Amino acid sequence: MTSATSPTSAASATSAASAAEPVLDSYRRAAIIGGGVIGVSWAGLFLARGIDVVVSDPREDIEDLVRAGLAGITPALAGLGLPTGNLTEGLSFEADLATAVAEADVVQENGPERLELKREIWRAIEEAAPAHALLATSTSSIPASAIATAMRQPARLVVGHPFNPPHLVPLVEIVPGERTSEATVERARAFYAALGKKPQVLRKEVPGFVANRLQSALFRECVHLVAEGVVTERELDEIVTSSLGPRWAVGGPFRTFHLGGGPGGLPHFIEHLGRAMETTMWPALGDPTFDDATVATLVEQANEAFGTGTVEELAAERDRAQIALMRALGETPDSGGTRA
């Protein structure tokens, strides 16, 4: 594959790729189960990392959809410094699930968030996939323990939950089930790290894992503030992107409040500001619902704020900004690594 980057960034990307080669050499073929937005994103990243990809999805038009999706994310992959020439050379399609996974070194499942369907899918995958294959589900909320009840060897299954879009956002939450083996967890961690991601192993299963729970908690208050007429959607987004967004991009909530406590750190913050937050702010947080009036308000304001651009145009704008931020923080493949 050829690169669409500058000589300097290409050299850095080559160095980063070389460091990942010992791990990725064991993963020559990936089966992507489900060719939706998440599946396409994973497929693009795998292909750019030199892994052949077979997509399995029962939709008759899946090949057109996946190829169009890959064309759409190619600029972002190139912006990350990854090779994008002949990106789809290693891409194939196979509707039959058993055939698709038969020669896979890694299976990344991205099916609908329906427990019984996932159990059915994983029962079939386990039956047909090679014994050495890494088995991961992209589920955003269902615990591996619940899915793996359909498997004879539940130790093989782990959650590898990306933050959308997987080809761009660094985080992958690795969530072992009750019977997932330590070896499976370590293989998953090493694999995603070799892809250039930032894997984080969670210590216990909770619904929604961590990132989505945080996102949900913040969004609930966002909906409340807009529904109550405190701010508009456009104004709220500007507040976040000019305060919490850049702050958390470099520090995170706990480090931020540790610094907010001055020389006394987090203990001082909790004593002097945290307890007031607990007694005054937390009880005042909203508890909105998506009733008809609230939904109508949200949709109307979304059309006003974002309706002038297509979803594809907005996504491309987001991707360019995200890559610029990641590059500034040293978190892209062509930056030579990640920050401490």
C-alpha positions in Angstrom: 0.0 0.0 0.0 1.1 3.6 -0.7 0.8 6.6 1.6 -0.8 9.9 0.9 1.3 11.7 3.6 4.4 13.8 3.6 7.9 12.2 3.6 8.4 13.2 7.3 5.0 11.9 8.5 5.3 8.8 6.3 8.7 8.0 8.0 7.1 8.4 11.4 4.2 6.3 10.5 6.5 3.6 9.2 8.4 3.7 12.5 5.1 3.3 14.4 3.9 0.6 12.1 7.2 -1.3 12.6 6.8 -1.3 16.3 3.4 -2.9 15.9 4.5 -5.5 13.4 5.4 -8.3 15.9 1.8 -8.3 17.1 0.0 -7.6 13.9 2.0 -10.3 12.0 -0.3 -12.8 13.9 -3.4 -11.1 12.4 -3.4 -11.5 8.7 -7.2 -11.9 8.2 -10.1 -10.3 10.1 -13.8 -11.1 9.9 -16.0 -8.1 10.4 -19.5 -9.2 11.3 -22.0 -6.4 10.5 -21.2 -3.8 7.9 -22.8 -0.8 9.4 -21.0 2.4 10.5 -18.9 0.7 13.2 -18.1 -2.3 11.0 -17.0 0.0 8.1 -14.8 2.0 10.5 -13.1 -1.1 11.9 -12.7 -2.5 8.4 -11.0 0.7 7.2 -8.5 0.7 10.1 -7.7 -3.0 9.7 -7.1 -2.6 6.0 -4.9 0.4 6.5 -2.9 -1.7 9.0 -2.3 -4.4 6.3 -4.9 -6.9 7.6 -7.2 -8.6 5.0 -10.8 -8.1 5.8 -13.9 -10.2 5.0 -17.2 -8.5 5.8 -20.2 -10.7 6.6 -23.6 -9.1 6.6 -26.9 -10.4 5.2 -27.9 -7.2 3.4 -28.0 -7.6 -0.4 -26.5 -4.2 -0.9 -23.7 -4.5 1.7 -20.8 -4.4 -0.7 -21.9 -1.0 -2.2 -22.6 0.4 1.3 -19.2 -0.7 2.7 -17.2 0.5 -0.3 -19.0 3.8 -0.1 -18.3 4.0 3.6 -14.6 3.2 3.1 -14.3 5.9 0.5 -15.8 8.3 2.9 -13.4 7.6 5.7 -10.3 7.3 3.5 -9.4 11.0 4.0 -9.4 10.6 7.8 -7.2 7.5 7.6 -4.8 9.4 5.4 -4.9 12.3 7.8 -3.8 10.0 10.5 -0.7 9.1 8.5 -2.0 5.6 7.6 -1.4 4.0 4.2 -4.6 4.4 2.0 -3.4 3.5 -1.5 -5.2 0.4 -2.7 -7.1 0.3 0.6 -9.7 -2.1 -0.6 -7.3 -4.6 -2.2 -7.6 -7.0 0.8 -11.4 -6.6 1.1 -13.9 -9.3 0.4 -17.5 -10.2 1.3 -19.1 -13.4 2.5 -22.8 -13.6 3.5 -22.4 -17.0 5.1 -21.2 -16.4 8.7 -19.4 -19.8 9.1 -17.5 -19.4 5.9 -16.6 -15.8 6.7 -14.9 -16.7 10.0 -13.4 -20.0 9.0 -9.9 -18.6 8.3 -10.0 -15.5 10.5 -7.3 -14.5 13.0 -9.6 -12.0 14.6 -13.4 -11.7 14.6 -14.9 -8.2 15.4 -18.6 -8.5 15.7 -20.8 -5.4 15.3 -24.3 -6.7 15.1 -27.5 -5.1 16.5 -27.7 -4.6 20.3 -30.1 -7.5 20.8 -28.9 -10.1 23.3 -30.5 -13.2 21.7 -29.3 -12.3 18.3 -25.7 -11.8 19.6 -25.9 -15.2 21.3 -27.0 -16.8 18.1 -24.2 -15.1 16.2 -21.5 -16.1 18.7 -22.7 -19.6 18.9 -22.2 -19.9 15.1 -18.8 -18.0 15.2 -17.4 -20.3 17.9 -18.4 -23.3 15.9 -16.6 -22.2 12.7 -13.7 -19.9 13.8 -10.2 -21.3 14.2 -9.1 -22.1 17.7 -6.5 -19.4 17.7 -8.8 -16.6 16.6 -9.3 -13.6 18.9 -13.0 -13.1 19.4 -14.3 -9.6 20.2 -17.7 -7.9 20.2 -18.2 -4.2 19.7 -21.3 -4.2 21.8 -21.9 -0.8 23.5 -23.8 -2.1 26.5 -24.3 -5.9 26.7 -21.9 -7.7 29.0 -19.7 -10.4 27.6 -20.9 -12.7 30.4 -24.5 -12.5 29.1 -23.5 -13.1 25.4 -21.1 -15.9 26.3 -23.7 -18.1 27.9 -24.3 -19.4 24.3 -20.7 -20.5 24.0 -18.9 -23.7 24.9 -15.7 -21.8 25.6 -16.8 -18.4 27.1 -13.1 -17.8 28.1 -12.5 -16.8 24.4 -15.0 -13.9 24.2 -14.2 -10.3 25.2 -15.8 -7.0 24.7 -13.7 -4.7 22.5 -15.9 -1.6 22.6 -14.7 1.3 20.4 -15.8 4.9 20.7 -17.3 6.0 17.5 -15.8 6.2 14.9 -13.3 3.4 15.7 -10.8 4.3 12.9 -10.4 7.8 14.5 -11.1 8.0 18.3 -8.3 6.3 20.2 -10.3 4.6 23.0 -11.2 0.9 23.0 -12.8 -0.4 26.2 -11.8 -4.0 26.8 -14.4 -5.6 29.1 -13.9 -9.2 30.1 -16.8 -11.3 31.1 -16.9 -13.4 34.3 -15.3 -16.3 32.5 -13.1 -14.5 30.0 -9.5 -15.7 30.4 -6.6 -13.4 31.3 -4.9 -14.6 28.1 -7.8 -13.4 26.0 -7.8 -10.0 27.7 -4.0 -9.6 27.2 -4.3 -10.6 23.5 -7.0 -8.1 23.0 -5.1 -5.3 24.7 -2.0 -6.0 22.6 -3.9 -6.2 19.4 -5.8 -2.9 19.8 -2.6 -1.2 21.0 -0.8 -2.5 17.9 -3.5 -0.9 15.8 -2.7 2.4 17.3 -5.6 2.5 19.7 -5.6 3.3 23.4 -7.1 0.2 25.0 -8.4 0.4 28.6 -9.3 -2.8 30.5 -12.2 -2.3 32.8 -12.1 -4.0 36.2 -15.7 -5.1 36.3 -18.8 -5.3 34.0 -21.3 -2.5 34.3 -24.1 -1.8 31.8 -22.9 0.7 29.2 -19.3 0.3 30.4 -17.6 3.7 31.2 -17.4 6.1 28.3 -21.1 5.7 27.3 -22.2 6.1 30.9 -20.3 9.3 31.2 -21.7 10.5 27.8 -25.2 9.5 28.9 -24.9 11.4 32.2 -23.8 14.6 30.5 -26.3 14.3 27.7 -29.1 13.9 30.2 -28.2 17.3 31.6 -27.8 18.8 28.1 -31.3 17.7 27.2 -32.7 19.2 30.5 -31.0 22.5 30.0 -32.3 22.8 26.4 -35.8 21.6 27.2 -36.0 24.2 30.1 -34.9 27.0 27.8 -31.7 27.8 29.6 -29.7 27.5 26.4 -30.1 26.4 22.8 -28.4 23.4 21.4 -26.0 25.5 19.4 -25.1 27.6 22.6 -24.7 24.5 24.7 -22.3 22.9 22.1 -20.3 26.1 22.1 -20.1 26.1 25.9 -18.8 22.5 25.9 -16.3 23.0 23.1 -14.9 26.1 24.7 -14.6 24.8 28.2 -15.0 21.1 29.2 -14.0 19.8 25.8 -10.5 21.2 25.6 -10.0 20.9 29.3 -10.8 17.2 29.4 -8.9 16.5 26.2 -5.7 17.1 28.2 -6.6 16.4 31.8 -9.8 14.5 32.4 -12.3 15.2 35.2 -10.2 13.8 38.2 -7.0 15.5 37.2 -8.8 18.7 36.5 -10.3 18.8 40.0 -7.0 17.7 41.5 -5.5 20.8 40.0 -8.5 22.8 41.0 -7.7 22.0 44.6 -4.4 23.9 44.4 -1.5 22.7 46.5 -3.9 20.5 48.5 -5.0 18.6 45.4 -8.1 16.5 45.2 -8.6 16.2 49.0 -8.7 20.0 49.3 -11.1 20.3 46.3 -13.5 17.8 47.8 -13.5 19.4 51.2 -14.0 23.0 50.0 -15.9 22.6 46.7 -16.9 19.0 46.3 -19.2 18.8 49.3 -21.0 21.9 48.1 -21.4 20.3 44.7 -22.9 17.2 46.4 -25.4 19.1 48.5 -26.3 22.0 46.1 -25.5 21.0 42.5 -26.2 17.3 42.3 -29.8 17.5 43.7 -30.5 20.3 41.2 -29.5 18.3 38.1 -32.4 17.6 35.7 -34.2 14.4 35.0 -35.7 14.9 31.5 -37.7 12.5 29.4 -38.0 12.2 25.6 -41.7 13.3 25.6 -43.2 14.7 22.5 -42.6 18.3 23.4 -38.9 17.7 24.3 -38.3 15.7 21.1 -39.9 18.4 19.0 -37.7 21.1 20.7 -34.5 19.0 20.1 -35.3 18.3 16.5 -36.3 21.8 15.7 -33.1 23.2 17.2 -30.9 20.5 15.6 -32.3 21.5 12.2 -31.6 25.2 12.9 -28.0 24.5 14.2 -26.9 21.7 11.8 -29.4 21.6 9.0 -27.3 23.6 6.5 -24.8 20.8 6.1 -25.2 17.1 5.2 -24.2 14.5 7.8 -21.3 13.5 5.5 -20.1 17.1 5.4 -20.4 17.5 9.2 -18.6 14.3 9.8 -15.7 15.3 7.6 -15.4 18.6 9.4 -15.5 16.7 12.7 -12.8 14.3 11.5 -10.5 17.1 10.4 -10.8 18.8 13.7 -10.3 15.6 15.6 -7.2 14.7 13.7 -5.7 18.2 14.3 -6.4 17.8 18.0 -4.9 14.3 18.2 -1.8 15.5 16.3 -1.4 18.4 18.7 -1.5 15.9 21.6 0.8 13.4 19.9 -1.8 10.7 19.6 -1.7 10.0 15.8 0.3 7.2 14.3 2.6 9.6 12.4 3.4 11.6 15.6 5.6 8.8 16.8 3.5 7.6 19.8 1.2 8.9 22.5 1.7 11.3 25.3 2.5 10.1 28.8 
